[in-house]
Amino acid sequence: QHILDDLERRNILVYTPSRCVNGKRVVCYDDRYIVKLAYSSDGIIVSNDNYRDLQVENGKWKKFIEERLLMYTFAND
C-alpha cells in the first residue's frame, strides 16, 4: 500500500473517483475516466482492456488507445 500511496503523491498513479451513498459504494464508468484522463494529460494507459466501446465512441480516443495502451503480463506468477 505504501508504494501505491507514494505513486499517488507523485501524481504517477490516479484513482478513479468513488463515493458511498446509503452505505453502498458508487463508482463512475472507470474506463471512460481512465481514457479521458490519459488523453488529456498525454499519459499512457496500463491495462489489458482494449476499450473497444470507447474507440468506437470517439475517433481521437481510438488513435490514442491504439498508440498509448500498454498491456502487461506477470512473469513467474
mmCIF file of the N, C-alpha and C atoms, coordinates in Angstrom:
data_MODEL
# 
_entry.id   MODEL 
# 
loop_
_atom_site.group_PDB 
_atom_site.id 
_atom_site.type_symbol 
_atom_site.label_atom_id 
_atom_site.label_alt_id 
_atom_site.label_comp_id 
_atom_site.label_asym_id 
_atom_site.label_entity_id 
_atom_site.label_seq_id 
_atom_site.pdbx_PDB_ins_code 
_atom_site.Cartn_x 
_atom_site.Cartn_y 
_atom_site.Cartn_z 
_atom_site.occupancy 
_atom_site.B_iso_or_equiv 
_atom_site.pdbx_formal_charge 
_atom_site.auth_seq_id 
_atom_site.auth_comp_id 
_atom_site.auth_asym_id 
_atom_site.auth_atom_id 
_atom_site.pdbx_PDB_model_num 
ATOM 1   N N  . GLN A 1 1  ? 0.816   -1.190  0.000   1.00 0.00 ? 1  GLN A N  1 
ATOM 2   C CA . GLN A 1 1  ? 0.000   0.000   0.000   1.00 0.00 ? 1  GLN A CA 1 
ATOM 3   C C  . GLN A 1 1  ? 0.863   1.259   0.000   1.00 0.00 ? 1  GLN A C  1 
ATOM 4   N N  . HIS A 1 2  ? 1.990   1.216   0.707   1.00 0.00 ? 2  HIS A N  1 
ATOM 5   C CA . HIS A 1 2  ? 2.843   2.404   0.761   1.00 0.00 ? 2  HIS A CA 1 
ATOM 6   C C  . HIS A 1 2  ? 3.405   2.761   -0.615  1.00 0.00 ? 2  HIS A C  1 
ATOM 7   N N  . ILE A 1 3  ? 3.617   1.762   -1.470  1.00 0.00 ? 3  ILE A N  1 
ATOM 8   C CA . ILE A 1 3  ? 4.095   2.038   -2.833  1.00 0.00 ? 3  ILE A CA 1 
ATOM 9   C C  . ILE A 1 3  ? 3.021   2.779   -3.621  1.00 0.00 ? 3  ILE A C  1 
ATOM 10  N N  . LEU A 1 4  ? 1.784   2.317   -3.519  1.00 0.00 ? 4  LEU A N  1 
ATOM 11  C CA . LEU A 1 4  ? 0.681   2.992   -4.208  1.00 0.00 ? 4  LEU A CA 1 
ATOM 12  C C  . LEU A 1 4  ? 0.498   4.412   -3.693  1.00 0.00 ? 4  LEU A C  1 
ATOM 13  N N  . ASP A 1 5  ? 0.588   4.584   -2.384  1.00 0.00 ? 5  ASP A N  1 
ATOM 14  C CA . ASP A 1 5  ? 0.461   5.926   -1.799  1.00 0.00 ? 5  ASP A CA 1 
ATOM 15  C C  . ASP A 1 5  ? 1.548   6.856   -2.319  1.00 0.00 ? 5  ASP A C  1 
ATOM 16  N N  . ASP A 1 6  ? 2.774   6.342   -2.427  1.00 0.00 ? 6  ASP A N  1 
ATOM 17  C CA . ASP A 1 6  ? 3.882   7.153   -2.934  1.00 0.00 ? 6  ASP A CA 1 
ATOM 18  C C  . ASP A 1 6  ? 3.657   7.535   -4.397  1.00 0.00 ? 6  ASP A C  1 
ATOM 19  N N  . LEU A 1 7  ? 3.210   6.584   -5.211  1.00 0.00 ? 7  LEU A N  1 
ATOM 20  C CA . LEU A 1 7  ? 2.933   6.879   -6.618  1.00 0.00 ? 7  LEU A CA 1 
ATOM 21  C C  . LEU A 1 7  ? 1.817   7.911   -6.761  1.00 0.00 ? 7  LEU A C  1 
ATOM 22  N N  . GLU A 1 8  ? 0.812   7.816   -5.913  1.00 0.00 ? 8  GLU A N  1 
ATOM 23  C CA . GLU A 1 8  ? -0.276  8.800   -5.954  1.00 0.00 ? 8  GLU A CA 1 
ATOM 24  C C  . GLU A 1 8  ? 0.240   10.183  -5.557  1.00 0.00 ? 8  GLU A C  1 
ATOM 25  N N  . ARG A 1 9  ? 1.048   10.261  -4.520  1.00 0.00 ? 9  ARG A N  1 
ATOM 26  C CA . ARG A 1 9  ? 1.621   11.542  -4.077  1.00 0.00 ? 9  ARG A CA 1 
ATOM 27  C C  . ARG A 1 9  ? 2.440   12.200  -5.184  1.00 0.00 ? 9  ARG A C  1 
ATOM 28  N N  . ARG A 1 10 ? 3.111   11.370  -5.986  1.00 0.00 ? 10 ARG A N  1 
ATOM 29  C CA . ARG A 1 10 ? 3.962   11.881  -7.061  1.00 0.00 ? 10 ARG A CA 1 
ATOM 30  C C  . ARG A 1 10 ? 3.184   12.091  -8.362  1.00 0.00 ? 10 ARG A C  1 
ATOM 31  N N  . ASN A 1 11 ? 1.864   11.938  -8.309  1.00 0.00 ? 11 ASN A N  1 
ATOM 32  C CA . ASN A 1 11 ? 0.980   12.106  -9.475  1.00 0.00 ? 11 ASN A CA 1 
ATOM 33  C C  . ASN A 1 11 ? 1.309   11.150  -10.614 1.00 0.00 ? 11 ASN A C  1 
ATOM 34  N N  . ILE A 1 12 ? 1.795   9.980   -10.267 1.00 0.00 ? 12 ILE A N  1 
ATOM 35  C CA . ILE A 1 12 ? 2.061   8.934   -11.249 1.00 0.00 ? 12 ILE A CA 1 
ATOM 36  C C  . ILE A 1 12 ? 0.862   7.995   -11.336 1.00 0.00 ? 12 ILE A C  1 
ATOM 37  N N  . LEU A 1 13 ? 0.175   7.833   -10.223 1.00 0.00 ? 13 LEU A N  1 
ATOM 38  C CA . LEU A 1 13 ? -0.989  6.962   -10.117 1.00 0.00 ? 13 LEU A CA 1 
ATOM 39  C C  . LEU A 1 13 ? -2.195  7.809   -9.753  1.00 0.00 ? 13 LEU A C  1 
ATOM 40  N N  . VAL A 1 14 ? -3.319  7.534   -10.421 1.00 0.00 ? 14 VAL A N  1 
ATOM 41  C CA . VAL A 1 14 ? -4.561  8.253   -10.131 1.00 0.00 ? 14 VAL A CA 1 
ATOM 42  C C  . VAL A 1 14 ? -5.654  7.219   -9.912  1.00 0.00 ? 14 VAL A C  1 
ATOM 43  N N  . TYR A 1 15 ? -6.414  7.379   -8.853  1.00 0.00 ? 15 TYR A N  1 
ATOM 44  C CA . TYR A 1 15 ? -7.550  6.500   -8.587  1.00 0.00 ? 15 TYR A CA 1 
ATOM 45  C C  . TYR A 1 15 ? -8.805  7.079   -9.220  1.00 0.00 ? 15 TYR A C  1 
ATOM 46  N N  . THR A 1 16 ? -9.684  6.202   -9.697  1.00 0.00 ? 16 THR A N  1 
ATOM 47  C CA . THR A 1 16 ? -10.960 6.680   -10.222 1.00 0.00 ? 16 THR A CA 1 
ATOM 48  C C  . THR A 1 16 ? -11.835 7.117   -9.058  1.00 0.00 ? 16 THR A C  1 
ATOM 49  N N  . PRO A 1 17 ? -12.656 8.146   -9.275  1.00 0.00 ? 17 PRO A N  1 
ATOM 50  C CA . PRO A 1 17 ? -13.490 8.645   -8.181  1.00 0.00 ? 17 PRO A CA 1 
ATOM 51  C C  . PRO A 1 17 ? -14.564 7.628   -7.773  1.00 0.00 ? 17 PRO A C  1 
ATOM 52  N N  . SER A 1 18 ? -14.879 7.634   -6.492  1.00 0.00 ? 18 SER A N  1 
ATOM 53  C CA . SER A 1 18 ? -15.977 6.824   -5.971  1.00 0.00 ? 18 SER A CA 1 
ATOM 54  C C  . SER A 1 18 ? -16.492 7.494   -4.707  1.00 0.00 ? 18 SER A C  1 
ATOM 55  N N  . ARG A 1 19 ? -17.657 7.083   -4.285  1.00 0.00 ? 19 ARG A N  1 
ATOM 56  C CA . ARG A 1 19 ? -18.233 7.637   -3.053  1.00 0.00 ? 19 ARG A CA 1 
ATOM 57  C C  . ARG A 1 19 ? -19.202 6.626   -2.473  1.00 0.00 ? 19 ARG A C  1 
ATOM 58  N N  . CYS A 1 20 ? -19.581 6.846   -1.227  1.00 0.00 ? 20 CYS A N  1 
ATOM 59  C CA . CYS A 1 20 ? -20.558 5.984   -0.571  1.00 0.00 ? 20 CYS A CA 1 
ATOM 60  C C  . CYS A 1 20 ? -21.894 6.708   -0.487  1.00 0.00 ? 20 CYS A C  1 
ATOM 61  N N  . VAL A 1 21 ? -22.946 6.027   -0.906  1.00 0.00 ? 21 VAL A N  1 
ATOM 62  C CA . VAL A 1 21 ? -24.304 6.549   -0.816  1.00 0.00 ? 21 VAL A CA 1 
ATOM 63  C C  . VAL A 1 21 ? -25.139 5.484   -0.130  1.00 0.00 ? 21 VAL A C  1 
ATOM 64  N N  . ASN A 1 22 ? -25.704 5.843   1.018   1.00 0.00 ? 22 ASN A N  1 
ATOM 65  C CA . ASN A 1 22 ? -26.504 4.893   1.800   1.00 0.00 ? 22 ASN A CA 1 
ATOM 66  C C  . ASN A 1 22 ? -25.749 3.589   2.061   1.00 0.00 ? 22 ASN A C  1 
ATOM 67  N N  . GLY A 1 23 ? -24.465 3.709   2.356   1.00 0.00 ? 23 GLY A N  1 
ATOM 68  C CA . GLY A 1 23 ? -23.655 2.551   2.693   1.00 0.00 ? 23 GLY A CA 1 
ATOM 69  C C  . GLY A 1 23 ? -23.173 1.729   1.511   1.00 0.00 ? 23 GLY A C  1 
ATOM 70  N N  . LYS A 1 24 ? -23.511 2.148   0.290   1.00 0.00 ? 24 LYS A N  1 
ATOM 71  C CA . LYS A 1 24 ? -23.080 1.416   -0.900  1.00 0.00 ? 24 LYS A CA 1 
ATOM 72  C C  . LYS A 1 24 ? -22.083 2.258   -1.682  1.00 0.00 ? 24 LYS A C  1 
ATOM 73  N N  . ARG A 1 25 ? -21.046 1.609   -2.183  1.00 0.00 ? 25 ARG A N  1 
ATOM 74  C CA . ARG A 1 25 ? -20.031 2.313   -2.971  1.00 0.00 ? 25 ARG A CA 1 
ATOM 75  C C  . ARG A 1 25 ? -20.551 2.540   -4.389  1.00 0.00 ? 25 ARG A C  1 
ATOM 76  N N  . VAL A 1 26 ? -20.495 3.790   -4.827  1.00 0.00 ? 26 VAL A N  1 
ATOM 77  C CA . VAL A 1 26 ? -20.907 4.173   -6.174  1.00 0.00 ? 26 VAL A CA 1 
ATOM 78  C C  . VAL A 1 26 ? -19.652 4.617   -6.918  1.00 0.00 ? 26 VAL A C  1 
ATOM 79  N N  . VAL A 1 27 ? -19.407 4.015   -8.072  1.00 0.00 ? 27 VAL A N  1 
ATOM 80  C CA . VAL A 1 27 ? -18.216 4.354   -8.853  1.00 0.00 ? 27 VAL A CA 1 
ATOM 81  C C  . VAL A 1 27 ? -18.634 4.884   -10.221 1.00 0.00 ? 27 VAL A C  1 
ATOM 82  N N  . CYS A 1 28 ? -17.765 5.681   -10.814 1.00 0.00 ? 28 CYS A N  1 
ATOM 83  C CA . CYS A 1 28 ? -18.015 6.194   -12.152 1.00 0.00 ? 28 CYS A CA 1 
ATOM 84  C C  . CYS A 1 28 ? -17.703 5.102   -13.177 1.00 0.00 ? 28 CYS A C  1 
ATOM 85  N N  . TYR A 1 29 ? -18.004 5.370   -14.434 1.00 0.00 ? 29 TYR A N  1 
ATOM 86  C CA . TYR A 1 29 ? -17.605 4.447   -15.502 1.00 0.00 ? 29 TYR A CA 1 
ATOM 87  C C  . TYR A 1 29 ? -16.101 4.604   -15.645 1.00 0.00 ? 29 TYR A C  1 
ATOM 88  N N  . ASP A 1 30 ? -15.370 3.739   -14.974 1.00 0.00 ? 30 ASP A N  1 
ATOM 89  C CA . ASP A 1 30 ? -13.926 3.924   -14.848 1.00 0.00 ? 30 ASP A CA 1 
ATOM 90  C C  . ASP A 1 30 ? -13.175 3.857   -16.174 1.00 0.00 ? 30 ASP A C  1 
ATOM 91  N N  . ASP A 1 31 ? -13.659 3.092   -17.147 1.00 0.00 ? 31 ASP A N  1 
ATOM 92  C CA . ASP A 1 31 ? -12.970 3.043   -18.439 1.00 0.00 ? 31 ASP A CA 1 
ATOM 93  C C  . ASP A 1 31 ? -12.919 4.426   -19.081 1.00 0.00 ? 31 ASP A C  1 
ATOM 94  N N  . ARG A 1 32 ? -14.043 5.107   -19.092 1.00 0.00 ? 32 ARG A N  1 
ATOM 95  C CA . ARG A 1 32 ? -14.093 6.445   -19.685 1.00 0.00 ? 32 ARG A CA 1 
ATOM 96  C C  . ARG A 1 32 ? -13.197 7.411   -18.909 1.00 0.00 ? 32 ARG A C  1 
ATOM 97  N N  . TYR A 1 33 ? -13.227 7.320   -17.593 1.00 0.00 ? 33 TYR A N  1 
ATOM 98  C CA . TYR A 1 33 ? -12.393 8.191   -16.758 1.00 0.00 ? 33 TYR A CA 1 
ATOM 99  C C  . TYR A 1 33 ? -10.910 7.967   -17.071 1.00 0.00 ? 33 TYR A C  1 
ATOM 100 N N  . ILE A 1 34 ? -10.513 6.723   -17.180 1.00 0.00 ? 34 ILE A N  1 
ATOM 101 C CA . ILE A 1 34 ? -9.114  6.372   -17.448 1.00 0.00 ? 34 ILE A CA 1 
ATOM 102 C C  . ILE A 1 34 ? -8.664  6.918   -18.798 1.00 0.00 ? 34 ILE A C  1 
ATOM 103 N N  . VAL A 1 35 ? -9.451  6.665   -19.837 1.00 0.00 ? 35 VAL A N  1 
ATOM 104 C CA . VAL A 1 35 ? -9.070  7.105   -21.183 1.00 0.00 ? 35 VAL A CA 1 
ATOM 105 C C  . VAL A 1 35 ? -9.071  8.624   -21.274 1.00 0.00 ? 35 VAL A C  1 
ATOM 106 N N  . LYS A 1 36 ? -10.086 9.253   -20.706 1.00 0.00 ? 36 LYS A N  1 
ATOM 107 C CA . LYS A 1 36 ? -10.177 10.719  -20.758 1.00 0.00 ? 36 LYS A CA 1 
ATOM 108 C C  . LYS A 1 36 ? -8.992  11.369  -20.039 1.00 0.00 ? 36 LYS A C  1 
ATOM 109 N N  . LEU A 1 37 ? -8.630  10.859  -18.880 1.00 0.00 ? 37 LEU A N  1 
ATOM 110 C CA . LEU A 1 37 ? -7.504  11.413  -18.126 1.00 0.00 ? 37 LEU A CA 1 
ATOM 111 C C  . LEU A 1 37 ? -6.184  11.200  -18.872 1.00 0.00 ? 37 LEU A C  1 
ATOM 112 N N  . ALA A 1 38 ? -5.971  10.001  -19.373 1.00 0.00 ? 38 ALA A N  1 
ATOM 113 C CA . ALA A 1 38 ? -4.730  9.724   -20.110 1.00 0.00 ? 38 ALA A CA 1 
ATOM 114 C C  . ALA A 1 38 ? -4.639  10.595  -21.357 1.00 0.00 ? 38 ALA A C  1 
ATOM 115 N N  . TYR A 1 39 ? -5.753  10.756  -22.055 1.00 0.00 ? 39 TYR A N  1 
ATOM 116 C CA . TYR A 1 39 ? -5.771  11.575  -23.274 1.00 0.00 ? 39 TYR A CA 1 
ATOM 117 C C  . TYR A 1 39 ? -5.465  13.037  -22.951 1.00 0.00 ? 39 TYR A C  1 
ATOM 118 N N  . SER A 1 40 ? -6.106  13.567  -21.924 1.00 0.00 ? 40 SER A N  1 
ATOM 119 C CA . SER A 1 40 ? -5.936  14.994  -21.596 1.00 0.00 ? 40 SER A CA 1 
ATOM 120 C C  . SER A 1 40 ? -4.567  15.304  -20.996 1.00 0.00 ? 40 SER A C  1 
ATOM 121 N N  . SER A 1 41 ? -3.913  14.302  -20.413 1.00 0.00 ? 41 SER A N  1 
ATOM 122 C CA . SER A 1 41 ? -2.606  14.541  -19.790 1.00 0.00 ? 41 SER A CA 1 
ATOM 123 C C  . SER A 1 41 ? -1.449  13.955  -20.607 1.00 0.00 ? 41 SER A C  1 
ATOM 124 N N  . ASP A 1 42 ? -1.766  13.478  -21.819 1.00 0.00 ? 42 ASP A N  1 
ATOM 125 C CA . ASP A 1 42 ? -0.767  12.862  -22.695 1.00 0.00 ? 42 ASP A CA 1 
ATOM 126 C C  . ASP A 1 42 ? -0.055  11.709  -21.987 1.00 0.00 ? 42 ASP A C  1 
ATOM 127 N N  . GLY A 1 43 ? -0.851  10.930  -21.254 1.00 0.00 ? 43 GLY A N  1 
ATOM 128 C CA . GLY A 1 43 ? -0.301  9.810   -20.494 1.00 0.00 ? 43 GLY A CA 1 
ATOM 129 C C  . GLY A 1 43 ? -0.397  8.506   -21.259 1.00 0.00 ? 43 GLY A C  1 
ATOM 130 N N  . ILE A 1 44 ? -0.140  7.427   -20.551 1.00 0.00 ? 44 ILE A N  1 
ATOM 131 C CA . ILE A 1 44 ? -0.319  6.093   -21.112 1.00 0.00 ? 44 ILE A CA 1 
ATOM 132 C C  . ILE A 1 44 ? -1.350  5.359   -20.263 1.00 0.00 ? 44 ILE A C  1 
ATOM 133 N N  . ILE A 1 45 ? -1.922  4.334   -20.852 1.00 0.00 ? 45 ILE A N  1 
ATOM 134 C CA . ILE A 1 45 ? -2.896  3.506   -20.149 1.00 0.00 ? 45 ILE A CA 1 
ATOM 135 C C  . ILE A 1 45 ? -2.265  2.137   -19.952 1.00 0.00 ? 45 ILE A C  1 
ATOM 136 N N  . VAL A 1 46 ? -2.115  1.725   -18.709 1.00 0.00 ? 46 VAL A N  1 
ATOM 137 C CA . VAL A 1 46 ? -1.584  0.396   -18.398 1.00 0.00 ? 46 VAL A CA 1 
ATOM 138 C C  . VAL A 1 46 ? -2.779  -0.483  -18.063 1.00 0.00 ? 46 VAL A C  1 
ATOM 139 N N  . SER A 1 47 ? -3.157  -1.326  -19.010 1.00 0.00 ? 47 SER A N  1 
ATOM 140 C CA . SER A 1 47 ? -4.351  -2.145  -18.844 1.00 0.00 ? 47 SER A CA 1 
ATOM 141 C C  . SER A 1 47 ? -4.352  -3.256  -19.885 1.00 0.00 ? 47 SER A C  1 
ATOM 142 N N  . ASN A 1 48 ? -5.057  -4.319  -19.590 1.00 0.00 ? 48 ASN A N  1 
ATOM 143 C CA . ASN A 1 48 ? -5.273  -5.376  -20.574 1.00 0.00 ? 48 ASN A CA 1 
ATOM 144 C C  . ASN A 1 48 ? -6.635  -5.240  -21.242 1.00 0.00 ? 48 ASN A C  1 
ATOM 145 N N  . ASP A 1 49 ? -7.316  -4.152  -20.987 1.00 0.00 ? 49 ASP A N  1 
ATOM 146 C CA . ASP A 1 49 ? -8.597  -3.837  -21.622 1.00 0.00 ? 49 ASP A CA 1 
ATOM 147 C C  . ASP A 1 49 ? -8.309  -3.130  -22.944 1.00 0.00 ? 49 ASP A C  1 
ATOM 148 N N  . ASN A 1 50 ? -9.039  -3.470  -23.990 1.00 0.00 ? 50 ASN A N  1 
ATOM 149 C CA . ASN A 1 50 ? -8.856  -2.811  -25.288 1.00 0.00 ? 50 ASN A CA 1 
ATOM 150 C C  . ASN A 1 50 ? -9.733  -1.572  -25.460 1.00 0.00 ? 50 ASN A C  1 
ATOM 151 N N  . TYR A 1 51 ? -10.672 -1.354  -24.565 1.00 0.00 ? 51 TYR A N  1 
ATOM 152 C CA . TYR A 1 51 ? -11.559 -0.184  -24.603 1.00 0.00 ? 51 TYR A CA 1 
ATOM 153 C C  . TYR A 1 51 ? -12.256 -0.059  -25.958 1.00 0.00 ? 51 TYR A C  1 
ATOM 154 N N  . ARG A 1 52 ? -12.726 -1.166  -26.492 1.00 0.00 ? 52 ARG A N  1 
ATOM 155 C CA . ARG A 1 52 ? -13.345 -1.161  -27.825 1.00 0.00 ? 52 ARG A CA 1 
ATOM 156 C C  . ARG A 1 52 ? -14.542 -0.221  -27.903 1.00 0.00 ? 52 ARG A C  1 
ATOM 157 N N  . ASP A 1 53 ? -15.382 -0.208  -26.873 1.00 0.00 ? 53 ASP A N  1 
ATOM 158 C CA . ASP A 1 53 ? -16.566 0.657   -26.904 1.00 0.00 ? 53 ASP A CA 1 
ATOM 159 C C  . ASP A 1 53 ? -16.178 2.128   -26.973 1.00 0.00 ? 53 ASP A C  1 
ATOM 160 N N  . LEU A 1 54 ? -15.110 2.504   -26.277 1.00 0.00 ? 54 LEU A N  1 
ATOM 161 C CA . LEU A 1 54 ? -14.677 3.898   -26.288 1.00 0.00 ? 54 LEU A CA 1 
ATOM 162 C C  . LEU A 1 54 ? -13.949 4.247   -27.582 1.00 0.00 ? 54 LEU A C  1 
ATOM 163 N N  . GLN A 1 55 ? -13.316 3.278   -28.219 1.00 0.00 ? 55 GLN A N  1 
ATOM 164 C CA . GLN A 1 55 ? -12.693 3.526   -29.520 1.00 0.00 ? 55 GLN A CA 1 
ATOM 165 C C  . GLN A 1 55 ? -13.754 3.856   -30.565 1.00 0.00 ? 55 GLN A C  1 
ATOM 166 N N  . VAL A 1 56 ? -14.896 3.185   -30.479 1.00 0.00 ? 56 VAL A N  1 
ATOM 167 C CA . VAL A 1 56 ? -16.000 3.446   -31.401 1.00 0.00 ? 56 VAL A CA 1 
ATOM 168 C C  . VAL A 1 56 ? -16.640 4.800   -31.087 1.00 0.00 ? 56 VAL A C  1 
ATOM 169 N N  . GLU A 1 57 ? -16.712 5.126   -29.821 1.00 0.00 ? 57 GLU A N  1 
ATOM 170 C CA . GLU A 1 57 ? -17.374 6.354   -29.368 1.00 0.00 ? 57 GLU A CA 1 
ATOM 171 C C  . GLU A 1 57 ? -16.644 7.621   -29.811 1.00 0.00 ? 57 GLU A C  1 
ATOM 172 N N  . ASN A 1 58 ? -15.322 7.583   -29.858 1.00 0.00 ? 58 ASN A N  1 
ATOM 173 C CA . ASN A 1 58 ? -14.549 8.797   -30.113 1.00 0.00 ? 58 ASN A CA 1 
ATOM 174 C C  . ASN A 1 58 ? -13.337 8.454   -30.990 1.00 0.00 ? 58 ASN A C  1 
ATOM 175 N N  . GLY A 1 59 ? -13.308 9.004   -32.202 1.00 0.00 ? 59 GLY A N  1 
ATOM 176 C CA . GLY A 1 59 ? -12.219 8.725   -33.138 1.00 0.00 ? 59 GLY A CA 1 
ATOM 177 C C  . GLY A 1 59 ? -10.851 9.130   -32.614 1.00 0.00 ? 59 GLY A C  1 
ATOM 178 N N  . LYS A 1 60 ? -10.775 10.249  -31.890 1.00 0.00 ? 60 LYS A N  1 
ATOM 179 C CA . LYS A 1 60 ? -9.493  10.693  -31.323 1.00 0.00 ? 60 LYS A CA 1 
ATOM 180 C C  . LYS A 1 60 ? -9.011  9.700   -30.272 1.00 0.00 ? 60 LYS A C  1 
ATOM 181 N N  . TRP A 1 61 ? -9.949  9.189   -29.480 1.00 0.00 ? 61 TRP A N  1 
ATOM 182 C CA . TRP A 1 61 ? -9.583  8.207   -28.466 1.00 0.00 ? 61 TRP A CA 1 
ATOM 183 C C  . TRP A 1 61 ? -9.109  6.913   -29.116 1.00 0.00 ? 61 TRP A C  1 
ATOM 184 N N  . LYS A 1 62 ? -9.721  6.543   -30.241 1.00 0.00 ? 62 LYS A N  1 
ATOM 185 C CA . LYS A 1 62 ? -9.328  5.303   -30.930 1.00 0.00 ? 62 LYS A CA 1 
ATOM 186 C C  . LYS A 1 62 ? -7.837  5.336   -31.260 1.00 0.00 ? 62 LYS A C  1 
ATOM 187 N N  . LYS A 1 63 ? -7.393  6.387   -31.907 1.00 0.00 ? 63 LYS A N  1 
ATOM 188 C CA . LYS A 1 63 ? -5.976  6.513   -32.273 1.00 0.00 ? 63 LYS A CA 1 
ATOM 189 C C  . LYS A 1 63 ? -5.101  6.549   -31.021 1.00 0.00 ? 63 LYS A C  1 
ATOM 190 N N  . PHE A 1 64 ? -5.543  7.296   -30.010 1.00 0.00 ? 64 PHE A N  1 
ATOM 191 C CA . PHE A 1 64 ? -4.784  7.406   -28.767 1.00 0.00 ? 64 PHE A CA 1 
ATOM 192 C C  . PHE A 1 64 ? -4.642  6.043   -28.091 1.00 0.00 ? 64 PHE A C  1 
ATOM 193 N N  . ILE A 1 65 ? -5.745  5.315   -27.982 1.00 0.00 ? 65 ILE A N  1 
ATOM 194 C CA . ILE A 1 65 ? -5.721  3.997   -27.334 1.00 0.00 ? 65 ILE A CA 1 
ATOM 195 C C  . ILE A 1 65 ? -4.807  3.043   -28.106 1.00 0.00 ? 65 ILE A C  1 
ATOM 196 N N  . GLU A 1 66 ? -4.903  3.067   -29.430 1.00 0.00 ? 66 GLU A N  1 
ATOM 197 C CA . GLU A 1 66 ? -4.054  2.189   -30.241 1.00 0.00 ? 66 GLU A CA 1 
ATOM 198 C C  . GLU A 1 66 ? -2.570  2.472   -30.020 1.00 0.00 ? 66 GLU A C  1 
ATOM 199 N N  . GLU A 1 67 ? -2.227  3.736   -29.808 1.00 0.00 ? 67 GLU A N  1 
ATOM 200 C CA . GLU A 1 67 ? -0.822  4.126   -29.684 1.00 0.00 ? 67 GLU A CA 1 
ATOM 201 C C  . GLU A 1 67 ? -0.309  4.162   -28.249 1.00 0.00 ? 67 GLU A C  1 
ATOM 202 N N  . ARG A 1 68 ? -1.207  4.331   -27.263 1.00 0.00 ? 68 ARG A N  1 
ATOM 203 C CA . ARG A 1 68 ? -0.754  4.577   -25.891 1.00 0.00 ? 68 ARG A CA 1 
ATOM 204 C C  . ARG A 1 68 ? -1.218  3.533   -24.882 1.00 0.00 ? 68 ARG A C  1 
ATOM 205 N N  . LEU A 1 69 ? -1.733  2.409   -25.354 1.00 0.00 ? 69 LEU A N  1 
ATOM 206 C CA . LEU A 1 69 ? -2.164  1.335   -24.457 1.00 0.00 ? 69 LEU A CA 1 
ATOM 207 C C  . LEU A 1 69 ? -0.991  0.390   -24.222 1.00 0.00 ? 69 LEU A C  1 
ATOM 208 N N  . LEU A 1 70 ? -0.619  0.231   -22.963 1.00 0.00 ? 70 LEU A N  1 
ATOM 209 C CA . LEU A 1 70 ? 0.467   -0.665  -22.572 1.00 0.00 ? 70 LEU A CA 1 
ATOM 210 C C  . LEU A 1 70 ? -0.143  -1.858  -21.841 1.00 0.00 ? 70 LEU A C  1 
ATOM 211 N N  . MET A 1 71 ? -0.209  -2.982  -22.535 1.00 0.00 ? 71 MET A N  1 
ATOM 212 C CA . MET A 1 71 ? -0.742  -4.196  -21.918 1.00 0.00 ? 71 MET A CA 1 
ATOM 213 C C  . MET A 1 71 ? 0.380   -4.876  -21.142 1.00 0.00 ? 71 MET A C  1 
ATOM 214 N N  . TYR A 1 72 ? 0.014   -5.636  -20.142 1.00 0.00 ? 72 TYR A N  1 
ATOM 215 C CA . TYR A 1 72 ? 1.016   -6.226  -19.257 1.00 0.00 ? 72 TYR A CA 1 
ATOM 216 C C  . TYR A 1 72 ? 0.737   -7.699  -19.022 1.00 0.00 ? 72 TYR A C  1 
ATOM 217 N N  . THR A 1 73 ? 1.741   -8.365  -18.498 1.00 0.00 ? 73 THR A N  1 
ATOM 218 C CA . THR A 1 73 ? 1.608   -9.738  -18.028 1.00 0.00 ? 73 THR A CA 1 
ATOM 219 C C  . THR A 1 73 ? 2.548   -9.911  -16.838 1.00 0.00 ? 73 THR A C  1 
ATOM 220 N N  . PHE A 1 74 ? 2.203   -10.804 -15.943 1.00 0.00 ? 74 PHE A N  1 
ATOM 221 C CA . PHE A 1 74 ? 3.061   -11.100 -14.803 1.00 0.00 ? 74 PHE A CA 1 
ATOM 222 C C  . PHE A 1 74 ? 3.880   -12.346 -15.126 1.00 0.00 ? 74 PHE A C  1 
ATOM 223 N N  . ALA A 1 75 ? 5.186   -12.234 -15.049 1.00 0.00 ? 75 ALA A N  1 
ATOM 224 C CA . ALA A 1 75 ? 6.068   -13.370 -15.319 1.00 0.00 ? 75 ALA A CA 1 
ATOM 225 C C  . ALA A 1 75 ? 6.328   -14.132 -14.023 1.00 0.00 ? 75 ALA A C  1 
ATOM 226 N N  . ASN A 1 76 ? 6.415   -15.446 -14.132 1.00 0.00 ? 76 ASN A N  1 
ATOM 227 C CA . ASN A 1 76 ? 6.688   -16.303 -12.968 1.00 0.00 ? 76 ASN A CA 1 
ATOM 228 C C  . ASN A 1 76 ? 5.690   -16.102 -11.844 1.00 0.00 ? 76 ASN A C  1 
ATOM 229 N N  . ASP A 1 77 ? 4.439   -15.904 -12.199 1.00 0.00 ? 77 ASP A N  1 
ATOM 230 C CA . ASP A 1 77 ? 3.395   -15.674 -11.199 1.00 0.00 ? 77 ASP A CA 1 
ATOM 231 C C  . ASP A 1 77 ? 2.913   -16.986 -10.627 1.00 0.00 ? 77 ASP A C  1 
# 
